[in-house]
Amino acid sequence: MQICVLGAGLAGVTAAHALRRDGHDVTVIDRAPAPAQETSFANAGLISPGHAFSWAAPGAPMTLLRSLFDRQQALRIKPRPDPALLRWGWRFMRNCRAEPWARNSLELMRLASYAQHALAAIVDDTGVEFAHTRGGLIYLYATDAALAQAISTLTLLREAQIDAHVLSPEAVIGLEPALHQRATAIAGAIHCPSDASGDAHRFTVGLADWCRARGVRFCFNETVRDWIVAGERITAITTDRGEHRADAFVLALGSYSPVLARKLGLRLPIYPVRGNSVSFPIGAEHTPPTLAGVDDGTLTAWSRLGNVLRLTTTAEFSGYANRQPSKDVAMLVARARALFPDGADFSQPSAWSGLRPMTPEGLPLVGQAGPRNLWLNTGHGAMGWTTAAGTARILADRLAGRAVEHPYPSPRLP
């Protein structure tokens, strides 16, 4: 079967790998000059089933409200007259109750655990290298109340069969000595030993090279414009360079998936949420952390990716604007210095900003929708690096019409 994958980010390239493995003739199209140039370019690097909680949590509405007056909030919103945000926000708020939050989080955790096994299979299959660090992730809590709240969620992790342990401040420093200057500000932590970290951009580029060597065609610097539809099927897509015909089409354009889907009359419940990262070079004189993790109080994630220390934060609902304010960069530099004073060269920050494709429930859209030969693999939000290998396998199973290894809900569109 000839399959056209729209998008060469993490979701698109993992899908291309799974489909090529099934023997399909695959073409990948992207407007960027290379793989993983947008959302997948400089994300946190966390592969974190142990932190795969839905953002639509009971406390989220109040956090968003506070962000109107306090720009230090990690989850924040810029009010704008945007009907798409209003529709998305209404569905998001409906999921910010305890019962749907627990249900969505459990679904996401199970997907994340399945995806971790799928990622290991890809690595075994391809040998792709991406600064993969195992040994678990550390989730820090600064107050006893925050730690108690985190401990209360361990039942969900256990139900998803994810191993997790509560650590004292002393145990945290024993596990990650680079945090020793932060010891007095730590009430405790959760350690998920099966979680990991790695460079998503390096992985995607390496996997794309592997796919290209095995016949997958990549068309870069090419922007998809529209669909050509005959009856209940798409016959081709048009781009600024011509036309591509195929038997099936996979929509994996991240935050821009809803823009193209609207041309088919589909309303995908995806809204862009901007995130920031700052990366710092590590020299021989530095003592960076070995394990990655999250400072839960500020929702600041950190990871060591080879000779780079990266920190990320912020989830801002501000439409498709993708500009990182200098204040956000300064805030991340200050947090990096506070967490790891000797961890890297903080005089050379490399800043990045990207749009996460969020669904209200926090669950990716994977499966057939709209025209009979259109398939979705999009809406991964902040969990793209954690779940993409799994959704690619689910997509390939469903497209082939075989039993799906991991039971996962089909897309339910408005």
N, C-alpha and C positions, 0 to 999 in steps of 0.2 A: 504494500500500500504506500502511496505517496502522501507524506504528511508534512505540512508547513507549520512550524512553530514560530509564533510571533513573540519575540523577546529573547535576548541572549544574556539575561541576568541569571542568577542562581536557579530560579524556578524553570526558566526556559532550557538551560543547558542540561540540568539533571533530567528533565523530560526528554530531551533529545537523546541522551545516553540510554535511558530506559527503552525508548522506542526503537533506537538503532539496534539495541541488544535483542529486540524481538524480530529483527529482520526487515524493518520498514526502511523506505527510502526517505530520508529526512532532510529538510531545508530549514534553516533558522534565519530569521530576518530581524535586524535591529538598526535603529537610527544612529546608534553610537559607532565609533570607529573600532571597537574591540569589545570582548565580553565583559560583563560585570562592571559597567562604567557608572551606574546610577545607584540604586538602593543597595546593591551588593558590594559596592566599591570599598567602603571603609566603615563597616558596621562594627558592633562590639566584639564579634568573634566568639560569642558564647554559644555552646551547644548544650542547651539547658532544659532538659525534661523536668528537672527538679524545681524550675521556676516558671513553668508554663501555665501561669494563671491568666485567666481572662482579664483584660483591662476593665471590662464592664463589671466593676465590683461595687458593693454597697457604699463605699466611701468616695467613689470617683466623682459623683455630682458635686459634693461639697468642695473637693479639691479643685475642680474646674471653676467653681464659683470664686474661690479664694484667689485663683490665678488672675482674675480681673483686676485685683488690687496688689497682688504680690507676684512679681515676675520671677522670683526665685523658685516658684513651684515647678516641679519637674513635669507634671501633667498640666497643660495650660491651653487656653483657647483665646483666639482673637475674634471677637464678634464681627460678623460680616453678613450682609444680606444675600445669603446663599441658600437657595431652596434645597440643593443637594445635601448641605450640612444639616439643615432642619430635618429632612427626612431621615438621614442617617442618625442624627442625634436623638430623635424620638425612639428609634429602634434600640439604640445604645442604652438610653435611660430605662427602657422596659427590661433590659437584661441586668440592670444594676441592683437586683434584689438577690437575697442570699441563695434562694433555690436555683434560679437560672445561672447565677455566677458559678455555683458548685458544679452544676451539670456541664456547663461550657468548659470550665477548667479541667474537669475529669476527662472530657472528650479530647481536649488539647493535649493533656499529659499522655494519654494513651497513644495518640498520634505521634507525639514527640518520641516516646520510647520505641515505637515501631520504626520511626525514621532513623533513630540512632543505629539500629541494626542494619537498615538499608544503606546508611552511609558507610558502615564498616564493610559491607559487601562491595560497594563501589570502590573503596580504597583497595580491597583485596583484588578486585578485578582489574583495576587500572594502574595501581601503584602511584597515583597522584600524590604529590607532597604539598602540605599547606601549613607547616608549623603546628601540627596536631599535638596538643598537650593533654594527656590524660591525668587522672589522679583526683578528679572531682572539682567542683566549684564551691566557693565560700560565699554565703549570703549573710552579711553583717547587719546587726541591729544595735542601735545606740542606746535604747532605753529598755527597761524591764517590760514595759507595757507592749512595745513593739515586738520584743522577743516572744512574749506570751501569745500574742496574736499569731505570730508565725508558727509557733508550736501547735496551735489549734488547727492549723491546716495540714498537719502531718497525716491525719487520717485520709485525706484525699490522695496524698502521695502514696501511702501504703495501698490504697484501693487500686491505684494505677501501677502497683508493684515497682515503685521507685524507692530505692534505699535512701534514707536520710537520717542524720544524727545531729543532736543538739550539742554544741561545743561551748565550753566556758571560755572566758577571755584568755586564760592561760593556754587552753588547748588550741585556740585560734592561732596564737603566736607560735606555738609549737609546730603547727601545721604549715604556717606561712610566716617565717621570721621577718619578712620585709615589712610586716604590719606592726613591728614592735613599738614604734614611736606613736602608734595610734591606740595602744593597749588600754589606756585609761578612758577612752571614749567608746569602748566596746562593751555592751552588756552581755553579748553572746552571739552565736551564729548558728546557722544550719549548714551542714556539710553534706552534699550529695555526691558520693564517691564515684558514681558512674557518669556524672556530667563531665564535660570536656570543653576545650576551646581550640580555635584554629582560625586561619586567615581565609575568610570566605571568598575574597577576590582571587587569591592565589589558587584556591581550589577550583573555582569556576573557570579560570583561564587554563589551568592544567587539564581539566576535564574536557574543555572545548578542543584543545589540541589533540587529545586522545580521540575524540569523536571525529575530528577532521581527518585524522590519519586513517580512519575506518569508513570514510565515504560520506560523512555528514557535510553538507554544504552550508557555509555561513555567508550571508549577504549583509555586510556592514555598511554604514553610511547610507542606509536606505530606510525611508520613512513610509510606513503603511498609511494609505489614504482612505481606502473604502473597500467594501465587499461587492462581489458580483454574485447575485443569488438567482437561482432558477428553481421555482417551486419551493420545496422544503429543504433544499441543499445549497450550500455555498459552492460555486464552481471555481472561483478564483478570488484573490485579493489584488488590489491595485496599489502601487507605491509611486513615489516620485521618480522611479526609474523604469517602471513598466508594470508587468502583470505576472503573477505566479499562480499557476493552477495546481490543484492537489485533490486527493480523495478525502482528506480530513484536515482540519485546522485546529491548532492549540493556541488559545489566547493566554499568554503569560507575560503581559505588559505591565504588571505591577499596578501602580497608582493610575496609570493611563489606560488600563483595561476598560473601565466604565466609559471612557470617552469614545473608544472605538466600538464598544458594544452597543451604545446608543444608536449607532447607524443601522443596527439590526432591530431596533425597537426593544432591546433588552436594557433593563435597569439593574445594574449590578450594585449590591449594597457595599460599596468600597469607597472609602474617603481617604485622602492623603493626610498623613500625620508626620510632620517634619521632626527629624532627629539630628543631633549634632555629634561629631566626634573630633577629638584632637589627638594626634599621634606624635610621639617624641622619640628621637633616636637614643639608643642605648649604647654606651661606650664601655670599654673594659673597666673603667673606674666606678661604674654604677652597680647598685645592688637592687635590681628590679624584682618584682614578685615572680614566683614560679607558677602558682595557680591563679586562675582568673576568678572573678567574682563580682558581687554587687553590693554597694553600700546602700541598703534599703531605705534609709532615711532620706537620702537625696536622689534615689534611683540612678546613681552613678555606677556604671559598669566599668571594669578594667580588665585588660588582658595583655599578656606578653605574647607578641607575634614575631618570633625570631628576634631580630635586633631592634624591635619597635615596641614601645609601651603605648597602649591606646586606652583612652577613656572616652566614654560616651554618656550622654544624658539628654534630657528634654524630649517631650512628646507634645508638640504644639499643633493644634488644629487651626491652620491659617490658610486653607486652600492650597493652591498649587504654587504659592510663593515659596521659593527655595533659597532664601538668602540667610546666611548665618550672621546675626549681629555680633559686633566686636565684644559686646558685654558677655555673650554666651561663651565666646572663646576664652575671655579673661576668667570667667567663672570656672571653666574646666581646668585651666592651667592652675588656678589656686587650689582646686580640689586635688589635682594630681600631686602638687607639692605637699599638701596636708596628709595625704594617704601614704605617699612613698617619697619622702624628702630626698633620698639618695637614689631614686629609681631610674632616672633618665636625665637627659639634657633638656631642661624645661625652657631654655632660651631659644629653642628651635621648634616651636609648635607648628604642626601641619594640620590645618583645620579642614573639615569636610561637613557638608550638610546634605541630607537625603530625605526622600519622601517614602514613608512606609505605607503600603496598601492595606489599610485596616478594614475589617468587617466589624459590625456592631458586636457580634458574639466573640470575636477574636479567632474564629475558625476559618481556614482557607476554603475557597470554593474549588472543588475538584470533581469533574465529571461533565456529562453532556448537558447542554442548555441551548435553547433557541433552535436554530436550524439543526437538522439531524446529524450533520457532520462537523458541528462546532463543539469543541471540548475546552473546558476551563481548567486552568492550573494557576490560580491567582488569589490575591487577598491574604497573603501570608503574614502581613503585619510585622510586628517585632520578632516573630518566631520563624522567619524565613530560613535562616541558617540552621535552626534546630529541626525544622519539619520538611524541608524541600526534598530531601532524598526519599522520604516516605510518600509524599504526595505524587512524586514522579512515578513511583512503583504502582500506586493506586490508579493513577491515570492510565498507565500502560495496561494494567489488568482490565480495567473497564473498557478501554478502547478495543482490546482484543476479544471482549465478550467472555472472558474466563472468570472463574471464581476469584474474588478479591481476597488477598491474603489477610488484609486488615479491614474489618468492617468500619466504614466511615460514611457519614450521611452524604447523600447526593445534594447538589446545590438546590436551595429553595429560594427562588427569586421573587421579589415583590410583584 
